[in-house]
Amino acid sequence: MDPIATFGVFGTPKYIPSILSHMDHQMQMLRRNMDQLIPNFRPELMDMAARGLPDAVIPMGGLSGTQLDYLKDAYEPGEDGQLRFKLRFDLRGYGPEDVHVESDKNRLTVHAKKSEKKDGMSRVSEYCRTVYLPDKVDDEKFTSHLSKDGILTVEAPVKHSEVAPIKFGRDHQLGIKPKPSTGQLAIKPIGKNGLTVMEDGRIHLEVPVDAEFNSDSLQVSVADNNVVVSGKHEMEEDIGAHEKAWHVREFHKSFPVPHPVDPLSLNAQLVDHTLIIEAPTLPKAS
């Protein structure tokens, strides 16, 4: 196992590509050993991970897409109603005394190691997984719990003062609610519809929307390296003395992005029937 020192010096943005590179190396090792890994996972967990459900378990949840696919399902409301960052790891066969969890700036590492002796033979099993932590996760407040069936849950609160209003769509998909049109612009429009990659690496997206859609009926999310804009508008109509009808208009647009985007880093504002979105992208693995 590589020592933690190989992740680089924490405190500057240069370490993030190193973390992603380490994750990519671990993913390649998992793929090479897939035939040995698959029998060790319960079928229902694999099915949940393959369908991208919130209870998907690391590492299986990230093997079908990009190395940061887990981010779209990593945010859940806690019992107090506040948003939390939550990951689950399949550590069946390990006890609490075998598991070590460490967090640092933009990095969470789960390491489990167990030694057994049987018939005069020694057997060592080991698990190590490092994942990227978004800036908006309070990495000083992580807690962990290993269930009786071997699922390790690691969670931490999100820094609420830095996050836009949250909306959960279909299949518990986390998204953000755009800011309404005001005299003060949070994002400067550039007058070009569609996706633009800015010089500093940020993505800038301008999407025209029909007049009936307001900030309350719009949602911006991330799925499979796409920024997804969706809207739903419901209107009630009187059709008789005691009858009413409901009309529903919906739309759904996806925009591929060159690099992964953390959904909590999205910033959106509705300006004169144009939805303007910006977000930083995560750098490539080095």
N, C-alpha and C positions, 0 to 999 in steps of 0.2 A: 504493500500500500504506500502511495506517495505521502511524504510528510506534508503537513499543512503549510509549511514554509514555501512550498512550490506555488501556492496561490498568489504570491507576489506581496508587495507592500500595500497594506490597506490604508485608505485615507485619500487616495487620488483615483480618478476615473480609470486609470490605466489598468487597474487590477480586474476590472469587469471582464475584458476579453479572456484573461487567464482563467477566471472561474468558468466561463462558458466553454473554453477549450477543455478544461478538466471534465466538465459534464459530458462533452462530446466523446472524450476518450472512454468514459465509463459506459456510455450508451453503446459504443462500438464493441466493447467487451461483452456487454449483455447480449447483443445480437449474435456474436460469435458463439455464445454458449446457450442460445435459445432452446435447443433441444433438451438441455439439461435443466433449464429454468422452468419450462412450462409445466412439467408434472408437479412441481412444488407449489403451484398456485391453485387455489380453489377455483373451479370453473365459474362460480357466480361472481367472484371478484374480477376475473379476466373479462367477463361479459360486461360488467359495470364499467371497467376501464375502457374497453373498446368502444362503448357507447358514450364515453365522456361524461358520465354522471358525477355529481359532486362527491360521492363516496369512492371514487376511483382511487386505486392504491398505487403509490410510487413503488417500483419503477414502471410497472406495466402501463400505466396511464400515459406515459410519454413516448412509447416506442412507435406508435402508429403515425405520428405526425412530426412536428418540429420538436427540438429539445426543450422548448419552453411552452409546450401545449398545456402543461398542468396549470399554468397561471390563470387560464380562463375559468377553471373550476376550483381555484384555491381560496376564493373569498366566500364566506358564509356569514349570515347574521348570527350573533351569539344569543344566549338566553336573555341577555340584557337589551337585545335589539341593536347593539352596536356591531359594526362590521369587523370580522376577524379573518386573518389569514390562517388557513388550516390545511395541513398535509397529512396523509396517512401512508404508512410504510408497512409492508407485510414482513413481519419478523417472527413468524411461527418457528418454534424450536428454540428461541432465545428467551432468557429470563431477564427481569429488570436489572440484575447485577451484571449482565453481559452487554448492556446497551449504553452507549455514550453519545450524547447529543451536544453539539457545539455550534454556536452561532456567532457571526462576526459581521462586519459591514458587508452587505450584499451576498452573504454566504451562510448556508446551513449545511452541516455535515452530520449524518447519522452513521455511526460505526458500531457494529455488533461483532463480538468474537466469543467463541465458545470452544473449550477443549474437553474431550471425553476420552475415557480409557475403557476399552472392552476387549476381553480375551487377550490381555497383554499388549494390545495395539492402541496407539494414540491417534485420535482423529480431531482435527481442528476445522471448524467451519467459521466463515467470516463473511460479513456483509458491510459494504461501504457505499454510501451514496451522498454526493454533494449536489445541492441545488442552488440556483440563483435566488436571492431575496430582493424584491423591489424596495426602492428607497422609502416608500410610504409605510412599510411594515416596521413596527417598533421592536427591533431585534433585541432590546434589553429586557423584554417582558415575555419571552417564550416560556411556555409550559409544555410538558409532555406526559403522556399516559400510555402504558402498555396494557391492553385488554387481555382477558383470560384466553381469548382465541388468537393472540399473537399479533394484533394490529396496533402499531405504535401511532398515536395521534400527537402531532406537534402543532401548536397554535400560538399566535400572538395577536394583539390588537393592531388595528390600523390607525395611523395618525390622522384623526378625523379632521383636524384643522387644515390639512393639505389635500383633502379629497373633495371632488365635486359631488353634488347630490347623486345618490345611488338609486338605480332601478333594477329590479330583477324581472327578466322576461321569461319566455318559454324555456322549459327544461332548466329552470334556475339560472339562466344565462345572465351574468352580471353585466350591467351597462351603466352609463352615466346619463343624467338628465341635462340637456343643454340649458345654458343661462338664457333668460328671455331678452328680447330686444330692449335696450336702454340707451340713454344718451351716451353712456360710457362704454367703449368697446374694449372687451377683454382680449380679443384677438383682432389683429388688423387684417382686413380682407385684401387680396391682391387682384381680384377681378377676373380670376381664371377658374372655370368650373373643372371639377375632377381633382385628381391627386397631383400634388407638386412636392418634390423633395427639396427642402431648403438647403442653403449652403452649409448650415451647421448640422445637417443630418436630420432635422425635424421633418415630419410629414405635415403638409398643409392640405386640407381638403375643403372644397366648397361645393355644396350640394343644394341646388334649387329645390324648394318644396312648395306645394300648393298652399294657398292662403288659409285654408281651414285647419292646417296643422300648426299648433303652437308648441311652445317648449314643453308643456305638460304631456303632449301626445307623441313626443319624439324620444328616441333612445339611440345611443351610440355604444357599440360593443366591439369586441375583438373575437374572431374565430378563425383558426387555421390560417394565420398570417393574412387575414383580411380585416379591414375596418368595416363594420356592418352598421348601416343606418336604417332604422325602421321607424315606422309611424303608424298610429292607429287612431282614427277619429270616428266617434259615434255621435249620431244626430237623431233626435227624437222628432217625429212628425205626427201631427193629428190627422187622422184619416176618416174620422167620423165623430159622432157625438160622444161616444164612449170608447173609441178605439184609437190606438196609437201604433205607430210603426217605427222600427229602429233601422237606421241606415248606417252601415259600417264601411269605412274606407281604410284600406291598409296598403302599405308599400314596404318593400324590403330591397335594399341595394347593398352590394358588396364591392369593396375596392381593395385589390391586392396591394400589399405593402412590401417593400424590398427587404425589411428586417423586422424581427419580432417587436411587438408593442405590448407593454403592460397595460391592461384595461384601466387601471386606476390612474395612469398618467395622462389619459385623454382629457382634453379641455375643449369644450364646445359652446358655441353661442349662436342663437338665431338672430340674424340681422336682415331686416327687409326681405323676408321670405327666402333667405339663403342661409343654410346651416353651415357654419364655419367651424372646422375641427383642426386642432393641432395636437401633436404628441411627439415626444422624443422617441427615437428607436434605440433598441439595444444593439451594441456593437457586435460584429462578427467575432467568433472564437479566434484567438490568436494561436 
